[in-house]
Amino acid sequence: MKITITDLASKWFHDDMGVTTGNGVRFYGKTYGKTAVHSGFSIGIMRDDEPHQPIAMVEKDGVNYYVNDCDEWFFKGYDLTVDYDEQNDGPKYDYTPNNE
């Protein structure tokens, strides 16, 4: 699994979530909602500076963005691109199939 954070998404995380150099943001699967690849589940985000057995991690503008091993079920077979959605003033998520 690969995580990509766009420049606009990084700016949103810094401005709206208040993350700074050395902080972390964790992506995880949660019940209820819907994504392009899951029905009944949606993606969650939370500020978490201590990754626990990450299966994917990328650093962007000093912040670590990652997925822990306990959420592999949600992301298995996909790469994640996080961009900024101007209409909703928040992140949007694109899932790209990979060869896992």
Secondary structure, DSSP 8 states (H G I E B T S, - for coil): --EEE-HHHHHHHHHHS---TT-EEEEEEEEEEE-SS-EEEEEEEEE-SS-SSEEEEEEETTEEEEEEGGGHHHHTTEEEEEEEETTTTEEEEEEEE---
